[in-house]
């Protein structure tokens, strides 16, 4: 039998002793995270950075939520692979371990997802980048940030917008109303959606240009190809990474139709160099960001020339090398092309490109695929950039934890514990079997031996192809 637990209408106890409540204590991994952040003075530095965004306490009113709690909740989203702020808030409210990590007791309410939105809007991009710089300084102190060889790459995330809501920029006509009108003119029944979809797929002049169509709920989301090749509304996150250590130096989310080699490439690289100079003020500026590796999508002869004038050695392959006529270019561009070709074909350049594939793709895998950011739940490049900076900070914190303790995520800590205790458990099981065989009767041992020998005999007979009679 079992005891049935049915909710009753009886009045519960009005007062509950605090000693009877379960304690909210972080587990071993989150205790290590807290100890690391306390050793870095993270809270004190974050309070100093975020103080201008909060009103003076003398003005009265309810005090705001600690920004350190908000940043810790973002790290929970990274460690637990939670895609949205609502999921992060629910997880923090449910888990006693995470409550202890945030500093909340069982009787206190953790921040709601609406409070996370308020804090995100309150903190500016500059303040979040300054907080990111605090972790970059910590990586620099532990030798995990060199800053000499950088790599830049972009990926794709799905926007929080639908293709069904597309509207024409000029007429504000819905896309499917537009298609139904064309189908009716072609003699197709507009009430039959299957026929309308087949007509839309086979249209000769069918195109969904971002210059003509937009989503009214998220105008910055663009039509493009997702990671699996499907057509959807997308954004493009971009990382600039230290290719010697894997630390993310700069993170940004750009529109889905933004070209990698547009006119702002040099500005984005120089922004990363500025972040490196703040994290490592003792290093001369000319020794930071001396090399830049990227794929051929970032090649632009104008941007390459500007980067080389800034003292950056570019290791970016020219996709138009066979069809380009250098004689038609200016003298400055010809010199930039020669240096870029020489750097790409050199042994050091090839080694740098291999590092690009190792560290850049890994950062996207950790932040997007295993950090919950592959599918956007916010709208707008600014909001998504703030969320992406939070993912980059969590990635760098994970890198520091892996250096200090050998584990960077809760799953990795659990896997390490299993790897340590599994041999011990196997040895204990073997010892228990041997002890049991010593104390069991001899007839029982003989019977077990006969059973094992009969199983071996049957298995050999079946392997030879004879019938066993079963």
N, C-alpha and C positions, 0 to 999 in steps of 0.2 A: 504494500500500500504506500501511498504518498500523501503528504499533507497538502490540502488545497488552500491556497492563499487567495482569499476573496476580499476585495476592498470593502470595508465596512463604513457605516456612517457614524461610528462612535467618535466622540470628541477626544482628540489627542491631548497629550500633555502640553500645558501652556508654557512651562519652563523646562528646558533641557540643560543639565549641567554641562559646562564646556569640557569637562574631563571625559565625558562619554562620547564626544565627537571624535571622528577619526582625524588624525594629524595630517596636514597637507605638507608633505616633505618631498622634495625633488629626488628622483632616482640618481644613480651614480653618474650617468652621463650629464644630466642637467646640473648636478652639483659641480662637475668639472667646468661646465660652461660658466656658471656663476662665479666660481673661484677665478677663472681666467679673466672675466670682465672686471672683477673687483681688483685684481692685481694690476690691470691696465689703467685703473681709475676711470673706467668708461662712463659711469654715471655722472661723476663730477664734471667731466668734459662735455657730456651731452647737455647737462643742465645749463652750462655756460653758453653753449651754442644756441639753445632753444629759448633762453630767457626772454629775448626781445619779442618773440611771437606770443607771449602770454601777458595778460594785463597785470598791473600791480596789485598785490594782495590788499593794499590799503583801500582800494576802491570797493571792496566787498564782493559779494557774489560767491557762488559755488566754485571752489578751486578746480582747475582742470586736471585731467588725468596725466600722470607722470609720463613724459615722452620716452623715458627708458623702458617703461612697461610696453608702450606701443612698439618700440624697436624689438623688444624681446618676443612679442607676439608675432612679428614678421619672421623672426628666426624660427619660431615654432612652425609657421607655415612652410618654411623651407625644409626643416628637418622631418616634418610629418607628411610632406607632399600634399598640402592643402591648397586648392586652387583659388578660393575666394576669401574675403575678409569675414563673411558670414560663417564659413566653415572653420576659420581660425578661432573666431569668438566662441563657437559651440564647443570646439575641442578644448579650449582653455577653461571653459566653465565645467566640463565633464571630468577632467583629469585632475586627481589630487596631486600627482607629481608635477604637472605643469603649473598648478596653483602655487605650489611651493617655489617653483622656479621664478614665477612672477612676483612672489611675495604676498600672496593673498591667502587668508585663512578660509576655512570652510564656511564661515558665517558671512563672509564678504562677497559681494557680487563683482565678478570680473567685468571688464569693459565690454559693452555691446558692440555689434558691428557698426551701428550708426555712430558710436563714439570714435571708432577707428577712422571713419570717413571724415569726421570733424577734425581730428588731429592731422590727417593727411592733407586736408585743405589748408590748415593753419601753417604747417611747416612748408617753407619754400624749397625750391630746388637747390638753391645755394646752401641752405642749412643742411639738407640731406647730404649734399656732396661734402660739406665740412665734416659731418659725422662719418661719412665713408673714409675721409682722410684720417680720422682717428685710428681706424683699423689698418689703414695703409702704413701709418707710423708704427703700429705694433708689429706688422709683418716685417718692416724694415729693421726693427730692433732684433728680431729673431732670425735675420738673414734670409727671409722669404720674399724679398722684394729687391731686385737689382736695378731695374729701370733703364737698362741699356738697350736691350732688344725687345721691341714691341711687335705685336701682331694685331691686325684688325680684321674683323669678319662680321657678317650679319646672318641672321636666321629669319624664320617666319613664325608668327603666332597668329592664331585665329582671333578675329575681333569679336566683340560682343555686339554684333549686328548681323542682319539677315539679308540675303539677296532678294527675298520676296518683297522687302520694303523699299526697293530702289525706286527713285523718282528722277524724272528728267530735270536737269538743272534749270532750263528755261521755262518749260510748260508746266512743271510740277505734276506731270502725268505719271501714274504708277506704271511700272514696267509691264505687268501682266495685262493691264487694261490696254496698253499700247499694243501688245502682241495679239490680244483678242481682236482689236480693231483691224490689224493687218490680216488676221486669219479670216475675218468676215469678208474683207475685200477680196480675198483669194478663194472664197467659196467654201470655207471650212466652218463648221458649226462652232460658234464661240462658246456654247454651253458644254461641249464635250472637252474637258480639260486634257484628256489623254491625246485627243486629236490636236489640240492647240499646242501641247508640248512637242509632239512629233513635228508639227509645222514649224515651231520655233527652232528646233534642232536642225532642220533642213533648209532654213532660209539662206539665200545666197549672200545677202548683205548683212548677215547677223553679226553683231559685235556689241560688246558691252564696254564702252570706253569710259574711263574715269573722268574724261573731260566733259562727257554728256550726262552721265548718270552718277547719282550719289545717294547715300542713305541719309534721310533727314534726321534720324536719331543720333547718328555718329558720322558727321561729314568728313572727319579725318581718316576714317577707315576706307580702304581702297579694294577694288576687285583684283584678285590675283590668285596664284596657285599656292595651296597649302603645302605642308611638308610631305603629305602622301599623294600630291598631285591633283587634288580636287580643286575646283573653282569655288572660292569663297571670299568673304571680306577679311582682309589681313592687315597686320602691322609688321614692321621689320625692326626687331631689337638688334642693337649693335654693341659689341664688346671690343674694347682695346685691352689686351692682356699682356702681361710680362711673360715672354716666351721662355725665360729661364726658370721660372718658378710656378707659373700658372695662375698668379694672382690677377684679378680683374681690376684694372686701373680706372677705367671709364666705362660707363654703361648709359645707353640712350635708346629710346624707342622712336622710330621715324615712321612716316607714312608708308603705306605698302607699295606705292608707286615711286618712291624716292630712289634714285639711282645711286649705286655705291660710289661712282666716280664723278659725283656732281661737284660744284664749285666750292663746297664747304669741307672737303676732305682735309685740307691743310689746317683749317681751324679746329676740327675735331681732334686731330693729332696733337696740335699745340695745347689744347685744353687738357689732354692727358699728360703732356709734359709738365704743364703747370701744376697738376695734382701731384705729380712725382716730386717736383721741386719743393712743395710744401711738406711732403712726407719725409723727404731726405734733404733738409736745408744745408747739410754739410757737404753735399756733392755739388761740384760746379754745374751750372745749367747746361753747358755745352757737352757734358758727358752723359746727359739723360736723353733717352730716346734717340740714340745715334743710329739705330737700324730699325726699319719697319718692313715687316713681311705681310703680304696679302695675296689673295688670288687675283686672277687676271681681270675680274670684274671691277677692280678698283683702279685699273690703269687709265690714266688721263695724262697726256703729255704736259698740259698746263699745270696740273697739280703736282706731277712728278718734278717739274722744274722748280716750283715753289718750295717743295719739301727739301730738295737738294740745296737750294739757296739758304734754307734754315739749318743746314748741317746734318740732314737726315739721309742716311744711305738707304735707298729704296730697293727692296727685293720684290718686285712685282713684274710678272711676265707680261709682255706686250701681245695681246691677242691678234693684232693686225700687223705683226712683224713681217710676214711674207708679202703682204700687199702694200705695205707702207713704203713710200719713196722718200728717203731722208733728205734728198736734194731739194724738195719742195718746202721743207721746214726751215725755220730761221736758224741762225747760228747757235743761239741759246738752246733751242729745242733739240738740235742735232747733238750738242754736247750732253744734254740730259738723257737722250736716247742711248748714246754710247755708254754712259755710266750705268744706266739701268740694265742694259743688256749684259754688260760685263759683270755686274753684281748678281744677276739671275743665273748666269752660267758658271759662276765660281763655285768652289767646293763649300765655302762658308755660306754662300747664299742658298745652296741646296739643303744644307744642314738646317738653316733657319726656316726654310719652308717645311721641312719635316717636323720641326718643333711647332710650327703653326698648326699643322694637322693634329698634333698631339694635345696641345694645351687649349687652343681655341675651341675645337669641337667638344672637348671635355667640359669646358665651362658652360657651353650651351646645354649639354646633356644634364649636368648637375642642376642648373638653374631652371631650365624650361621643362625637361622631361621628368626629372625627379624632384624638382622644387615647386611644382604646381603652377608654373607660369606659361605653359604652352597654350592654354586657352584663356583669353583675356576675359575678365569680369568687369573691367572698368572701361570708360570711353574717353578718348582724347589722348594725344601724345604726352601732354604734361602729366596727367594722372598715371598713365602707364609707365612713364619714365621714373616717377617717384617709386612705383612698385618695383620696377626693375632695379633701381639703386638698392632697395631693400634686399632683393635677391642677391645682388652682387656683394653686399656687406655680409650676408649670411654665408655665401660661398667662401669669402675670405676668412671669416671666423672659423668655418669648417676646416679650411686649410691650416690655420694656426693650431686648432685642436688636434688635427692629425699629426702635426709636427711635435706637439708637446706630449700627447698621451697615446698616440698610435691609432686613434679612432676619431672620425670626424662627424659621424652621424649616429643616431640611436640604433639604426639597423646594423651598422658596422660594429657597434659595441656589443649588440646581442649576438651577432655572428662570431665575434671574437670570444665571447664567453662560452658559446657552444663548442668552439674549436678547442678551448682550453679544457673544459670539463668532460667532453665526450670520450677521450681516451681513458680518463679515470673511471667513468661509468662502465665502459667496456671491461676494464680490468676487474672491477668489483663484481660484475656479472659472471665473468669467468671464474673468479675465486668462489662465488656462491655455488656455482655448478660443481666445482671440484669438491667443495666441502659436503655438498649434498650427496655426491656419489660415494664419499668415504663412509657416511653414516647410514646409508640405505642398506637393506639386506642383500646378501650375495645373490639370492634367487632373483631379486629385482634387477640387479646388475646384469645377470646372465640373460634375463628376458629382454632387457634393453639392447644388449649386444646382439641377440638373435634377431630382434626386430630391425636393427640397423643393417645387419648382414643381409636380411631378406630384401630390404629396400634396395641395397646395392645390387643384389642379384637381379631383381626385377628391372632396374634401370639399365643394367648391361644387356639384359635380354631384349628390352625394347629398342636399344640402340642397334642390336644385330638384326632387328626386323622380325623376331619371333613373337607369336601371340602369347600374352600373359594370362589369358583366360578371364580378364576383368571386363 
